[in-house]
Amino acid sequence: MSSQEFDQVIIDIVDYVEKYEVTSDLAIETAWHCLLDTIGCGLEALDYEACTKLLGPLVPGTTVENGVRVPGTSFVLDPVQGAFNIGAMIRWLDFNDTWLAAEWGHPSDNLGAILATADWLSRNPVEGITPLLMRDVLKAMVKAHEIQGCIALENSFNKVGLDHVLLVKVASTAVVAQMMGLTRQQVLNAVSLAWVDGQALRTYRHFPNAGSRKSWAAGDATSRGVRLALMAKAGEMGYPSALTAKTWGFYDVSFKGKPFTFQRPYGSYVMENILFKISFPAEFHSQTAVEAAMTIHGLLAQSGKSINEIESVTIRTHEACIRIIDKQGPLNNPADRDHCIQYMVAIPLIFGRLTAKDYEDDLAADSRIDELRKKIHCVEDPQFTLDYHDASKRSIANALTVKFTDGSSFDEVVVEYPIGHARRRVDGIPLLFEKFKKNLARVYELDQQTKILALTLDRPALEATTVSDFMALLAVGQ
């Protein structure tokens, strides 16, 4: 064994997953909400063949005794492929939670690894280890959120062309390695392997290559975390200076030689402040713009004006919105459209809604959409950008002004905080539960819906339920 000390960033992650006790009731409660929302997002994705064609075993017909159940399906898989299936479903429609900082991301993507590992461990018990309960899953979610989110606070991977799913890989690896009962040395090895891995480029999120990989990239990352943890458990070595090694370490190769900086130690901050996508399956920087557009749709009806009379729409916004989703020109597929703020504003202005199906080719063929998109333009408001980064606010503000061909205009509609923001939990959580119920109804018969709701909406009962029983309740055809 090498006597070389591991990089401090890796040590801090391992210390956190091994030693930190999640005591914040707010964090556990929010993790409960997050669990329901995330599973619901995965169930909705089962309506889309582009997603379901990638699910199941890698080799058709492969069976795994006591394997991982995939919610809403009859699949029983190995833990790595199970994590990919669950992770891909969760992220497919861009409707699960969001974290916005120097780096963006969706920490509930880690649930792919957490649920798959927990179910596999529960169905293949080791002597002396207590069966995992759903409370253990909620605590694991808090830790995965915290690792991904705290690194993201001060460190921008998108500015060096890397995709945020690398943080899913790191967080998933650390958390599931601890769940599997690896030794401290093995967990250190596993986390170092995650940093040494080749990291995903953002190519598939941007023009001219925006495509469906962005819908399964997180599933790939979270499943890779399970694989690396299993390799470390088998005795695979680690790489102590994976980040800091001169020339060949992550910092020099992929981060322009700069070490990571940190705003705060690991705790439960990220889960407590996570952003939920409750009303619209839209890239989060657009959420408040879509909400404002819904308001304007109502104003159009009240005033008797039509979209044909619109001369221009100005979106006053923050810098990150412009950098990520301000697009003109052709949009080639649903993945392209759900990362275009002009499209996501045009749909509610025209139709008074924005659903996942509104990104599909048949709806996008409506010529009114592209005509209106051409009239929608973004301008940065420096104060919105400052408030976006302000830890005491964490706003995601957008303001829409509509001008008409007759020279008239509506007053600007400003929305600073989306319905899924921590500042609007009282308004948002009842809607989150309704979203969950609607997604259950997409997949399950009424009797099974009733059983699932009876358990999942009773937090104490859910926390005390074994993971195996929970996953059995979500399976179909078994």
RODO-2510 file (C-alpha; in nm, 4 decimals, decimal comma):
residues 478
     n   res          X          Y          Z
     1     m     0,0000     0,0000     0,0000
     2     s     0,1306     0,3448    -0,0919
     3     s     0,2257     0,5745     0,1973
     4     q     0,1359     0,8770    -0,0173
     5     e    -0,1304     1,0970     0,1448
     6     f    -0,4539     1,1425    -0,0479
     7     d    -0,5507     1,4874    -0,1710
     8     q    -0,7317     1,6859     0,0976
     9     v    -1,0406     1,7271    -0,1215
    10     i    -1,0729     1,3492    -0,1418
    11     i    -1,0106     1,3081     0,2322
    12     d    -1,2774     1,5665     0,3143
    13     i    -1,5345     1,3833     0,1017
    14     v    -1,4549     1,0507     0,2665
    15     d    -1,4554     1,1999     0,6178
    16     y    -1,7976     1,3430     0,5458
    17     v    -1,9615     1,0220     0,4208
    18     e    -1,8063     0,8167     0,7000
    19     k    -1,8388     1,0466     1,0005
    20     y    -2,1130     1,3042     0,9482
    21     e    -2,4458     1,2283     1,1114
    22     v    -2,7441     1,3863     0,9375
    23     t    -2,9479     1,5402     1,2197
    24     s    -3,1309     1,8204     1,0383
    25     d    -3,5007     1,7398     1,0280
    26     l    -3,5437     1,9999     0,7540
    27     a    -3,2892     1,8126     0,5409
    28     i    -3,4601     1,4763     0,5990
    29     e    -3,8033     1,6240     0,5298
    30     t    -3,6774     1,7843     0,2089
    31     a    -3,5115     1,4549     0,1099
    32     w    -3,8518     1,2880     0,1544
    33     h    -4,0092     1,5421    -0,0787
    34     c    -3,7182     1,4975    -0,3171
    35     l    -3,7521     1,1187    -0,3173
    36     l    -4,1180     1,1322    -0,4187
    37     d    -4,0600     1,3979    -0,6824
    38     t    -3,7606     1,2172    -0,8304
    39     i    -3,9346     0,8819    -0,8563
    40     g    -4,2329     1,0528    -1,0161
    41     c    -4,0095     1,2127    -1,2782
    42     g    -3,8741     0,8704    -1,3647
    43     l    -4,2222     0,7253    -1,3998
    44     e    -4,3270     1,0010    -1,6403
    45     a    -4,0249     0,9225    -1,8583
    46     l    -4,1656     0,5735    -1,9171
    47     d    -4,4142     0,7372    -2,1567
    48     y    -4,1279     0,8118    -2,3959
    49     e    -3,9850     0,5449    -2,6237
    50     a    -3,6610     0,7392    -2,6594
    51     c    -3,6051     0,6620    -2,2909
    52     t    -3,7509     0,3130    -2,2620
    53     k    -3,5459     0,1797    -2,5551
    54     l    -3,2363     0,2241    -2,3369
    55     l    -3,3775     0,0484    -2,0307
    56     g    -3,3473    -0,3125    -1,9197
    57     p    -3,0410    -0,5396    -1,9188
    58     l    -2,7514    -0,4632    -2,1521
    59     v    -2,7926    -0,8083    -2,3032
    60     p    -3,1619    -0,8914    -2,3609
    61     g    -3,2777    -1,1889    -2,1601
    62     t    -3,0142    -1,1540    -1,8891
    63     t    -3,1552    -1,2286    -1,5455
    64     v    -3,0079    -1,1438    -1,2053
    65     e    -3,1204    -1,3354    -0,9001
    66     n    -3,2135    -1,0964    -0,6185
    67     g    -3,1231    -0,8041    -0,8399
    68     v    -3,2313    -0,4410    -0,8445
    69     r    -3,5956    -0,3597    -0,9195
    70     v    -3,6528    -0,0642    -1,1544
    71     p    -3,9605     0,1388    -1,0507
    72     g    -4,2536     0,1179    -1,2901
    73     t    -4,1067    -0,1797    -1,4765
    74     s    -4,0580    -0,5551    -1,4375
    75     f    -3,6800    -0,5336    -1,4811
    76     v    -3,4517    -0,6990    -1,2261
    77     l    -3,0924    -0,5978    -1,2942
    78     d    -2,7406    -0,5961    -1,1568
    79     p    -2,6686    -0,2872    -0,9424
    80     v    -2,4642    -0,1074    -1,2085
    81     q    -2,7235    -0,1440    -1,4830
    82     g    -2,9997    -0,0860    -1,2294
    83     a    -2,8393     0,2474    -1,1374
    84     f    -2,8212     0,3428    -1,5050
    85     n    -3,1878     0,2566    -1,5618
    86     i    -3,3124     0,4492    -1,2600
    87     g    -3,0773     0,7417    -1,3265
    88     a    -3,1729     0,7716    -1,6933
    89     m    -3,5446     0,7666    -1,6114
    90     i    -3,5022     1,0330    -1,3446
    91     r    -3,3205     1,2787    -1,5701
    92     w    -3,4876     1,2073    -1,9024
    93     l    -3,7448     1,4872    -1,9056
    94     d    -3,5380     1,7495    -1,7214
    95     f    -3,8055     1,7643    -1,4509
    96     n    -3,6151     1,6606    -1,1352
    97     d    -3,4469     1,8925    -0,8865
    98     t    -3,1806     2,1532    -0,9596
    99     w    -2,8834     2,3197    -0,7909
   100     l    -2,7572     2,6494    -0,9279
   101     a    -2,4193     2,7958    -0,8398
   102     a    -2,0858     2,8380    -1,0180
   103     e    -2,1724     2,4927    -1,1547
   104     w    -2,5245     2,3697    -1,2224
   105     g    -2,6656     2,0264    -1,1785
   106     h    -2,9379     1,7969    -1,0551
   107     p    -2,8295     1,6226    -0,7347
   108     s    -3,1259     1,3852    -0,7284
   109     d    -2,9544     1,2159    -1,0251
   110     n    -2,7585     1,0345    -0,7522
   111     l    -3,0741     0,8493    -0,6503
   112     g    -3,0003     0,6081    -0,9357
   113     a    -2,6951     0,4751    -0,7532
   114     i    -2,8444     0,5093    -0,4052
   115     l    -3,1673     0,3193    -0,4742
   116     a    -2,9989     0,0530    -0,6845
   117     t    -2,7296    -0,0096    -0,4249
   118     a    -2,9761    -0,0054    -0,1360
   119     d    -3,2087    -0,2542    -0,3062
   120     w    -2,9226    -0,4833    -0,4038
   121     l    -2,7773    -0,4792    -0,0518
   122     s    -3,1214    -0,5388     0,0979
   123     r    -3,1886    -0,8390    -0,1258
   124     n    -2,8436    -0,9845    -0,0685
   125     p    -2,7907    -0,9319     0,3052
   126     v    -2,4533    -0,9755     0,4704
   127     e    -2,4428    -1,1351     0,8117
   128     g    -2,4155    -0,8774     1,0869
   129     i    -2,5438    -0,5868     0,8746
   130     t    -2,8890    -0,4486     0,9589
   131     p    -3,1296    -0,4347     0,6621
   132     l    -3,1428    -0,0870     0,5115
   133     l    -3,4459     0,1286     0,5784
   134     m    -3,5794     0,4129     0,3675
   135     r    -3,4506     0,6546     0,6326
   136     d    -3,1017     0,5343     0,5358
   137     v    -3,1831     0,6218     0,1738
   138     l    -3,2952     0,9715     0,2744
   139     k    -2,9719     1,0279     0,4684
   140     a    -2,7671     0,9025     0,1733
   141     m    -2,9528     1,1473    -0,0506
   142     v    -2,8653     1,4357     0,1832
   143     k    -2,4971     1,3417     0,1628
   144     a    -2,4914     1,2980    -0,2147
   145     h    -2,6656     1,6325    -0,2596
   146     e    -2,4168     1,7961    -0,0256
   147     i    -2,1055     1,6638    -0,2000
   148     q    -2,2251     1,7585    -0,5463
   149     g    -2,3691     2,0920    -0,4390
   150     c    -2,0858     2,2150    -0,2172
   151     i    -1,8229     2,1477    -0,4833
   152     a    -2,0479     2,3263    -0,7338
   153     l    -2,0817     2,6412    -0,5216
   154     e    -1,7433     2,7874    -0,6146
   155     n    -1,6118     2,5705    -0,8983
   156     s    -1,7339     2,6067    -1,2556
   157     f    -1,6784     2,2965    -1,4638
   158     n    -1,8881     2,4295    -1,7521
   159     k    -1,6353     2,7083    -1,8076
   160     v    -1,3714     2,4475    -1,8928
   161     g    -1,6147     2,2524    -2,1116
   162     l    -1,6901     1,9717    -1,8656
   163     d    -2,0384     1,8492    -1,7857
   164     h    -2,1787     1,8646    -1,4339
   165     v    -2,2458     1,4896    -1,4319
   166     l    -1,8851     1,4370    -1,3234
   167     l    -2,0018     1,5589    -0,9804
   168     v    -2,2793     1,2989    -0,9873
   169     k    -2,0135     1,0344    -1,0438
   170     v    -1,8009     1,1579    -0,7531
   171     a    -2,0948     1,1945    -0,5129
   172     s    -2,2491     0,8604    -0,6082
   173     t    -1,9169     0,6822    -0,5736
   174     a    -1,8534     0,8192    -0,2249
   175     v    -2,2006     0,7581    -0,0875
   176     v    -2,2557     0,4070    -0,2215
   177     a    -1,9025     0,3019    -0,1235
   178     q    -1,9937     0,3887     0,2344
   179     m    -2,3304     0,2117     0,1996
   180     m    -2,1515    -0,1026     0,0825
   181     g    -1,9405    -0,1060     0,3992
   182     l    -1,6059    -0,0449     0,2326
   183     t    -1,3060     0,0269     0,4531
   184     r    -1,1800     0,3833     0,4738
   185     q    -0,8921     0,2992     0,2416
   186     q    -1,1306     0,1453    -0,0091
   187     v    -1,3582     0,4520    -0,0029
   188     l    -1,0558     0,6773    -0,0604
   189     n    -0,9547     0,4554    -0,3516
   190     a    -1,3052     0,4646    -0,4991
   191     v    -1,3348     0,8437    -0,4852
   192     s    -0,9907     0,8861    -0,6420
   193     l    -1,0960     0,6544    -0,9243
   194     a    -1,3960     0,8811    -0,9917
   195     w    -1,1690     1,1854    -1,0325
   196     v    -0,9225     0,9956    -1,2539
   197     d    -1,2003     0,8826    -1,4885
   198     g    -1,2378     1,0523    -1,8230
   199     q    -1,5026     1,3208    -1,7704
   200     a    -1,8001     1,3994    -1,9935
   201     l    -1,7883     1,7031    -2,2210
   202     r    -2,0796     1,9463    -2,2448
   203     t    -2,0819     1,8966    -2,6229
   204     y    -2,4212     1,7264    -2,6165
   205     r    -2,5857     2,0203    -2,4365
   206     h    -2,5013     2,2951    -2,6833
   207     f    -2,5513     2,4021    -3,0445
   208     p    -2,4850     2,2463    -3,2914
   209     n    -2,4697     1,9106    -3,1088
   210     a    -2,7493     1,9308    -2,8506
   211     g    -2,8975     1,5843    -2,8213
   212     s    -3,0454     1,3066    -2,6132
   213     r    -2,7223     1,2108    -2,4381
   214     k    -2,7961     1,4911    -2,1946
   215     s    -3,0956     1,2828    -2,0850
   216     w    -2,8920     0,9709    -2,0007
   217     a    -2,5556     1,1231    -1,9091
   218     a    -2,6462     1,1356    -1,5399
   219     g    -2,7628     0,7740    -1,5488
   220     d    -2,4267     0,6844    -1,6953
   221     a    -2,2439     0,8834    -1,4263
   222     t    -2,4380     0,7485    -1,1293
   223     s    -2,4008     0,3906    -1,2544
   224     r    -2,0285     0,4478    -1,2980
   225     g    -2,0185     0,5434    -0,9313
   226     v    -2,1587     0,2012    -0,8384
   227     r    -1,9084     0,0267    -1,0653
   228     l    -1,6098     0,2129    -0,9215
   229     a    -1,7220     0,1424    -0,5649
   230     l    -1,7519    -0,2286    -0,6477
   231     m    -1,4052    -0,2267    -0,8034
   232     a    -1,2598    -0,0625    -0,4943
   233     k    -1,4393    -0,3198    -0,2790
   234     a    -1,2710    -0,5925    -0,4845
   235     g    -0,9313    -0,4432    -0,3952
   236     e    -0,8575    -0,2092    -0,6862
   237     m    -0,5969     0,0502    -0,5947
   238     g    -0,6517     0,4252    -0,5673
   239     y    -0,4594     0,7299    -0,6892
   240     p    -0,3817     0,9620    -0,3962
   241     s    -0,2939     1,2740    -0,5962
   242     a    -0,5639     1,2275    -0,8589
   243     l    -0,6403     1,5993    -0,8376
   244     t    -0,3064     1,7630    -0,7596
   245     a    -0,0469     1,5585    -0,9498
   246     k     0,1612     1,7915    -1,1652
   247     t     0,0875     1,7655    -1,5390
   248     w    -0,1267     1,4506    -1,5064
   249     g    -0,3734     1,5370    -1,2289
   250     f    -0,7268     1,6664    -1,2738
   251     y    -0,6381     2,0256    -1,1904
   252     d    -0,3642     2,0532    -1,4540
   253     v    -0,5372     1,8460    -1,7214
   254     s    -0,8968     1,9626    -1,6852
   255     f    -0,9180     2,2677    -1,4591
   256     k    -0,6560     2,5037    -1,6007
   257     g    -0,4218     2,4311    -1,3110
   258     k    -0,6550     2,5829    -1,0530
   259     p    -0,7380     2,4024    -0,7280
   260     f    -1,0960     2,3855    -0,6094
   261     t    -1,2204     2,6467    -0,3650
   262     f    -1,4929     2,5924    -0,1082
   263     q    -1,7534     2,8256     0,0398
   264     r    -1,8593     2,6037     0,3288
   265     p    -1,7886     2,2635     0,4893
   266     y    -2,0093     1,9665     0,4100
   267     g    -2,3289     1,9474     0,6145
   268     s    -2,6921     1,9508     0,4984
   269     y    -2,7137     2,2932     0,3322
   270     v    -2,7727     2,1745    -0,0236
   271     m    -3,0709     1,9500     0,0450
   272     e    -3,2254     2,2172     0,2659
   273     n    -3,2045     2,4689    -0,0191
   274     i    -3,2584     2,2469    -0,3230
   275     l    -3,4750     2,3746    -0,6069
   276     f    -3,7685     2,1645    -0,7255
   277     k    -3,9117     2,1760    -1,0756
   278     i    -4,2762     2,1584    -0,9870
   279     s    -4,4803     2,3237    -1,2586
   280     f    -4,2740     2,3011    -1,5772
   281     p    -4,0288     2,0485    -1,7273
   282     a    -3,7889     2,3246    -1,8283
   283     e    -3,4217     2,4040    -1,7760
   284     f    -3,4198     2,5799    -1,4404
   285     h    -3,2844     2,9147    -1,5522
   286     s    -3,6072     2,9523    -1,7510
   287     q    -3,8532     2,8548    -1,4771
   288     t    -3,9415     3,2081    -1,3694
   289     a    -3,9597     3,3213    -1,7332
   290     v    -4,2119     3,0452    -1,8062
   291     e    -4,4132     3,1439    -1,4982
   292     a    -4,4128     3,5066    -1,6198
   293     a    -4,5172     3,3917    -1,9688
   294     m    -4,8117     3,2050    -1,8171
   295     t    -4,9209     3,5289    -1,6498
   296     i    -4,8894     3,7148    -1,9795
   297     h    -5,0947     3,4481    -2,1574
   298     g    -5,3754     3,5362    -1,9184
   299     l    -5,3263     3,9082    -1,9821
   300     l    -5,3502     3,8486    -2,3562
   301     a    -5,6871     3,6787    -2,3087
   302     q    -5,8132     3,9544    -2,0796
   303     s    -5,7089     4,2324    -2,3163
   304     g    -5,8373     4,0635    -2,6306
   305     k    -5,4932     4,0730    -2,7905
   306     s    -5,3377     3,7839    -2,9818
   307     i    -4,9817     3,6624    -3,0229
   308     n    -4,9968     3,7833    -3,3840
   309     e    -4,9999     4,1393    -3,2520
   310     i    -4,6753     4,0946    -3,0561
   311     e    -4,3878     4,3003    -3,1916
   312     s    -4,1251     4,1990    -2,9366
   313     v    -4,0680     4,0189    -2,6077
   314     t    -3,7716     4,1250    -2,3964
   315     i    -3,6461     3,8910    -2,1268
   316     r    -3,4460     4,0714    -1,8576
   317     t    -3,2403     3,7934    -1,7074
   318     h    -2,9173     3,6755    -1,5412
   319     e    -2,5888     3,5849    -1,7092
   320     a    -2,6134     3,2081    -1,6625
   321     c    -2,9459     3,2002    -1,8454
   322     i    -2,7957     3,3763    -2,1461
   323     r    -2,4916     3,1499    -2,1497
   324     i    -2,6895     2,8260    -2,1356
   325     i    -3,0295     2,8626    -2,3015
   326     d    -3,0389     3,1829    -2,5093
   327     k    -3,0744     3,0361    -2,8600
   328     q    -3,1840     3,1471    -3,2031
   329     g    -3,1976     2,9407    -3,5215
   330     p    -3,3096     2,5820    -3,5866
   331     l    -3,3918     2,3483    -3,2980
   332     n    -3,3403     1,9921    -3,4098
   333     n    -3,4914     1,7733    -3,1371
   334     p    -3,6620     1,7794    -2,7947
   335     a    -3,3256     1,8030    -2,6177
   336     d    -3,2483     2,1162    -2,8199
   337     r    -3,5883     2,2722    -2,7486
   338     d    -3,5890     2,2220    -2,3706
   339     h    -3,2658     2,4201    -2,3537
   340     c    -3,3937     2,7209    -2,5489
   341     i    -3,5553     2,9961    -2,3419
   342     q    -3,7227     3,1464    -2,6500
   343     y    -3,9020     2,8160    -2,7140
   344     m    -3,9918     2,7693    -2,3472
   345     v    -4,1452     3,1181    -2,3335
   346     a    -4,3201     3,0946    -2,6714
   347     i    -4,5135     2,7788    -2,5797
   348     p    -4,6941     2,9234    -2,2745
   349     l    -4,7533     3,2530    -2,4535
   350     i    -4,9320     3,0655    -2,7314
   351     f    -5,0908     2,7715    -2,5505
   352     g    -5,0992     2,8659    -2,1824
   353     r    -4,8997     2,5585    -2,0771
   354     l    -4,5593     2,3886    -2,0951
   355     t    -4,5456     2,0084    -2,0714
   356     a    -4,2906     1,7474    -2,1694
   357     k    -4,4892     1,6634    -2,4806
   358     d    -4,4611     2,0248    -2,5984
   359     y    -4,0981     1,9565    -2,6930
   360     e    -4,1882     1,6762    -2,9333
   361     d    -4,1600     1,7155    -3,3135
   362     d    -4,5327     1,7250    -3,3901
   363     l    -4,6026     2,0231    -3,1647
   364     a    -4,2786     2,1963    -3,2625
   365     a    -4,3934     2,1938    -3,6264
   366     d    -4,6483     2,4661    -3,5460
   367     s    -4,5121     2,7639    -3,7430
   368     r    -4,6352     3,0137    -3,4831
   369     i    -4,3681     2,8951    -3,2408
   370     d    -4,0673     2,9834    -3,4576
   371     e    -4,2292     3,3087    -3,5647
   372     l    -4,2667     3,4112    -3,2034
   373     r    -3,9203     3,2852    -3,1075
   374     k    -3,7673     3,5329    -3,3523
   375     k    -3,9282     3,8175    -3,1561
   376     i    -3,7956     3,7076    -2,8146
   377     h    -3,4610     3,8467    -2,7008
   378     c    -3,2612     3,8305    -2,3778
   379     v    -3,0715     4,1112    -2,2042
   380     e    -2,8631     4,0693    -1,8915
   381     d    -2,9555     4,2569    -1,5760
   382     p    -2,6339     4,2747    -1,3671
   383     q    -2,8358     4,2883    -1,0448
   384     f    -3,0167     3,9670    -1,1378
   385     t    -2,6751     3,8078    -1,1904
   386     l    -2,5519     3,9281    -0,8503
   387     d    -2,8675     3,8016    -0,6783
   388     y    -2,8278     3,4662    -0,8516
   389     h    -2,4877     3,4198    -0,6844
   390     d    -2,5842     3,5791    -0,3511
   391     a    -2,5983     3,2950    -0,0962
   392     s    -2,8627     3,4802     0,1033
   393     k    -3,0936     3,5081    -0,2002
   394     r    -3,0071     3,2452    -0,4634
   395     s    -3,2722     3,3971    -0,6887
   396     i    -3,3315     3,2867    -1,0482
   397     a    -3,5020     3,6010    -1,1704
   398     n    -3,6561     3,6737    -1,5078
   399     a    -3,8684     3,9684    -1,6196
   400     l    -4,0750     3,9783    -1,9408
   401     t    -4,1881     4,2876    -2,1307
   402     v    -4,4253     4,2464    -2,4253
   403     k    -4,4648     4,5225    -2,6850
   404     f    -4,7327     4,5214    -2,9548
   405     t    -4,7413     4,6401    -3,3150
   406     d    -4,9861     4,9177    -3,2259
   407     g    -4,7247     5,0748    -2,9969
   408     s    -4,8840     4,9589    -2,6722
   409     s    -4,7224     4,7269    -2,4190
   410     f    -4,7944     4,5309    -2,1026
   411     d    -4,6279     4,6249    -1,7771
   412     e    -4,3182     4,4154    -1,7139
   413     v    -4,3911     4,0868    -1,5330
   414     v    -4,1132     4,0010    -1,2872
   415     v    -4,0686     3,6662    -1,1105
   416     e    -3,7627     3,6378    -0,8852
   417     y    -3,8131     3,2987    -0,7216
   418     p    -3,9705     2,9951    -0,8927
   419     i    -4,2399     2,7916    -0,7204
   420     g    -3,9816     2,5207    -0,6381
   421     h    -3,7499     2,7590    -0,4480
   422     a    -3,6891     2,7181    -0,0736
   423     r    -3,8523     3,0598    -0,0206
   424     r    -4,1777     2,9268    -0,1691
   425     r    -4,1968     2,5840    -0,0014
   426     v    -4,5397     2,6540     0,1512
   427     d    -4,6806     2,7139    -0,1975
   428     g    -4,4736     2,4499    -0,3688
   429     i    -4,4947     2,1304    -0,1633
   430     p    -4,8715     2,0715    -0,2068
   431     l    -4,8150     2,1048    -0,5824
   432     l    -4,5185     1,8672    -0,5607
   433     f    -4,7442     1,6041    -0,4018
   434     e    -4,9990     1,6544    -0,6804
   435     k    -4,7251     1,6138    -0,9400
   436     f    -4,6240     1,2857    -0,7712
   437     k    -4,9827     1,1564    -0,7701
   438     k    -5,0243     1,2428    -1,1377
   439     n    -4,7048     1,0558    -1,2264
   440     l    -4,8088     0,7475    -1,0291
   441     a    -5,1318     0,7382    -1,2283
   442     r    -4,9334     0,7156    -1,5533
   443     v    -4,7995     0,3717    -1,4612
   444     y    -4,9934     0,1970    -1,1865
   445     e    -5,3457     0,0631    -1,1521
   446     l    -5,5612     0,2370    -0,8927
   447     d    -5,5116    -0,0296    -0,6260
   448     q    -5,1327    -0,0065    -0,6494
   449     q    -5,1461     0,3745    -0,6572
   450     t    -5,3463     0,3686    -0,3351
   451     k    -5,0947     0,1415    -0,1604
   452     i    -4,7991     0,3509    -0,2764
   453     l    -4,9612     0,6763    -0,1641
   454     a    -5,0620     0,5338     0,1738
   455     l    -4,6967     0,4595     0,2449
   456     t    -4,5110     0,7408     0,0722
   457     l    -4,7247     1,0265     0,2053
   458     d    -4,6780     0,8990     0,5620
   459     r    -4,3224     1,0080     0,6330
   460     p    -4,2689     0,8118     0,9590
   461     a    -4,4051     0,4941     0,8026
   462     l    -4,1929     0,5418     0,4921
   463     e    -3,8755     0,5993     0,6923
   464     a    -3,9346     0,2778     0,8869
   465     t    -3,9966     0,0686     0,5726
   466     t    -3,7232    -0,1586     0,4441
   467     v    -3,5771    -0,0652     0,1080
   468     s    -3,6657    -0,4094    -0,0240
   469     d    -4,0336    -0,3648     0,0626
   470     f    -4,0379    -0,0151    -0,0852
   471     m    -3,8853    -0,1233    -0,4152
   472     a    -4,1193    -0,4230    -0,4350
   473     l    -4,4138    -0,1847    -0,4020
   474     l    -4,2896     0,0204    -0,7003
   475     a    -4,2262    -0,2781    -0,9296
   476     v    -4,4810    -0,4012    -1,1839
   477     g    -4,5395    -0,7461    -1,3310
   478     q    -4,3517    -0,9347    -1,0589
***
